[in-house]
Every structure is written in C-alpha cells, then in structure tokens.
Amino acid sequence: MSDIQVRLADWQKDNAALRRIREIVFIAEQSVPAELEWDAEDADAVHFLALEGDYPIGTARLLPDGHIGRVSVLNGAE
C-alpha cells in the first residue's frame, strides 16, 4: 500500500496541481462545464492536496461558511 498524505495547499503556489486534478475529474470525466467548475470562491477557500509520495492525486476545498466541496481523486490511470 502506498503512503498517502493530505496537506494544506496554497491556491497560488499549488494551482497547477489543484487545477489539473479538478480538470481531469470534473471537466473530463464528469463533463462538468469549465465555466461551472471555476468560481471566485477558490480564492477564499482553504484547499487540501492529497499526495501519493510526491505525486498529487486528490483535492478538496473548505469554504469560509464551512461547506466542503470540490472533492476529487484521480482514478489511478492518470
């Protein structure tokens, strides 16, 4: 079994990894329109990044009002 860790992410610093995972899971796999996936709430959210070793495999965000969303995990083929 691989070592998976979850850490706080910085929306600016980790943007490429966060966007890549969400684009694969939501836009490509689930056919969510890009204009619905990306919103202004990302800038104020607390973001999390799951890593298998050094490889980013999952994301989630926590909004200021306590809602958890944009939970996404790669299926292993990516």
C-alpha positions in Angstrom: 0.0 0.0 0.0 1.3 3.5 -0.9 1.9 6.2 1.6 -0.8 8.9 1.1 -0.7 12.2 2.9 -3.0 15.2 2.9 -1.7 18.6 3.4 -2.9 22.2 3.3 -2.5 23.7 -0.2 -1.9 27.2 -1.3 -4.2 28.2 -4.1 -1.5 30.3 -5.8 1.5 28.0 -5.2 -0.2 24.7 -5.8 -2.6 26.0 -8.5 -1.3 23.8 -11.3 -1.7 20.5 -9.3 -5.1 21.5 -8.0 -6.4 22.6 -11.4 -5.0 19.5 -13.2 -6.8 17.1 -10.8 -10.1 19.0 -10.9 -9.9 19.3 -14.7 -9.4 15.6 -15.1 -12.1 14.5 -12.6 -14.8 17.1 -13.1 -14.4 18.5 -16.6 -13.0 15.5 -18.5 -14.5 12.5 -16.6 -17.8 14.0 -15.3 -18.4 16.5 -18.2 -18.9 19.5 -15.9 -18.6 22.7 -18.0 -15.4 24.6 -17.2 -17.4 27.8 -16.5 -19.2 26.0 -13.7 -16.1 24.4 -12.2 -14.1 27.5 -11.7 -15.6 30.2 -9.5 -14.5 33.1 -7.3 -14.8 31.0 -4.1 -11.4 29.3 -4.8 -9.6 32.5 -3.8 -11.1 32.5 -0.3 -11.3 28.7 0.3 -8.9 26.6 2.3 -7.5 24.0 -0.1 -6.2 20.5 0.6 -4.0 18.4 -1.6 -3.6 14.6 -1.3 -0.3 13.2 -2.3 0.9 9.6 -3.0 4.5 10.0 -2.3 5.3 13.3 -4.2 2.5 12.9 -6.8 -0.7 14.9 -6.3 -3.7 12.6 -6.5 -6.6 14.5 -4.9 -8.1 17.8 -3.8 -10.8 19.3 -1.7 -11.7 22.8 -0.6 -13.3 24.2 2.6 -15.3 27.4 2.1 -15.5 30.1 4.8 -19.1 29.1 5.6 -17.9 25.6 6.4 -19.0 23.8 3.2 -16.7 21.1 1.9 -16.6 20.8 -1.8 -14.6 20.1 -5.0 -13.5 16.8 -3.5 -11.7 14.9 -6.3 -9.4 12.0 -6.5 -7.7 10.6 -9.6 -8.7 7.1 -10.5 -5.1 5.8 -10.8 -4.9 5.8 -14.6 -3.8 9.4 -14.9 
